[in-house]
Amino acid sequence: MSNSKKILLLFLALLLVGAIWFYRNWRQEEFSPTKENMTSIKLGNTNQPLYLKAKVWGVAGSHEEIVLSQSDSSG
């Protein structure tokens, strides 16, 4: 086997090992934890409160979801 083929084979093996390591370590849930907050709001004389839910996730917290609803379910 020539020297250039050995170098190419070594490079491809290192590339494969690096890709597997990257996929296993960077795809974990704890890398970008989700933060959820829920607050109930009572308006006037109504007996049914409104619920304000905020959810933030992403590496830099750049994904946000804010929901105003009459239900306190986490769905």
Wavefront OBJ file of the C-alpha trace (Angstrom):
o trace
v 0.000 0.000 0.000
v 1.444 3.367 -0.955
v 2.153 6.102 1.550
v -0.535 8.454 0.136
v -3.223 5.768 0.476
v -2.254 5.222 4.128
v -2.505 8.959 4.829
v -5.904 9.163 3.116
v -7.180 6.147 5.070
v -5.940 7.652 8.350
v -7.599 10.984 7.521
v -10.933 9.302 6.743
v -10.776 7.263 9.971
v -10.097 10.413 12.036
v -12.903 12.219 10.244
v -15.308 9.383 11.058
v -14.296 9.303 14.729
v -14.658 13.094 14.943
v -18.110 13.008 13.351
v -19.311 10.330 15.791
v -17.935 12.267 18.777
v -19.555 15.501 17.578
v -22.942 13.829 17.058
v -22.948 12.102 20.450
v -21.763 15.086 22.520
v -23.566 17.982 20.851
v -26.978 16.349 20.399
v -27.667 15.914 24.126
v -30.646 17.649 25.692
v -28.696 19.166 28.567
v -26.603 21.201 26.126
v -29.507 23.572 25.549
v -31.896 23.337 28.501
v -35.453 24.588 28.203
v -36.746 27.139 30.689
v -40.502 27.327 31.249
v -42.441 29.826 33.361
v -46.189 30.021 33.992
v -48.116 32.790 35.743
v -51.843 33.159 36.346
v -53.498 36.526 35.864
v -56.829 37.445 37.464
v -58.721 40.201 35.698
v -61.605 42.063 37.308
v -64.485 40.094 38.785
v -64.090 36.963 36.619
v -63.568 33.667 38.401
v -61.509 32.190 35.579
v -57.895 33.412 35.459
v -55.761 33.706 32.330
v -52.455 31.858 32.163
v -49.307 33.328 30.670
v -46.720 30.701 29.704
v -43.219 31.485 28.459
v -40.753 28.933 27.114
v -37.157 29.743 26.095
v -34.692 27.285 24.536
v -31.719 27.131 22.219
v -27.985 27.519 22.593
v -28.244 31.288 23.090
v -31.864 31.285 24.260
v -32.859 32.587 20.862
v -36.015 30.481 20.511
v -39.028 31.756 22.428
v -42.685 30.820 22.738
v -45.193 32.904 24.693
v -48.781 31.660 25.137
v -51.780 33.398 26.717
v -54.596 30.916 27.410
v -57.536 30.071 29.648
v -56.122 26.606 30.425
v -53.228 25.784 32.752
v -52.311 22.585 30.884
v -48.682 22.198 29.860
v -49.548 21.086 26.298
l 1 2 3 4 5 6 7 8 9 10 11 12 13 14 15 16 17 18 19 20 21 22 23 24 25 26 27 28 29 30 31 32 33 34 35 36 37 38 39 40 41 42 43 44 45 46 47 48 49 50 51 52 53 54 55 56 57 58 59 60 61 62 63 64 65 66 67 68 69 70 71 72 73 74 75
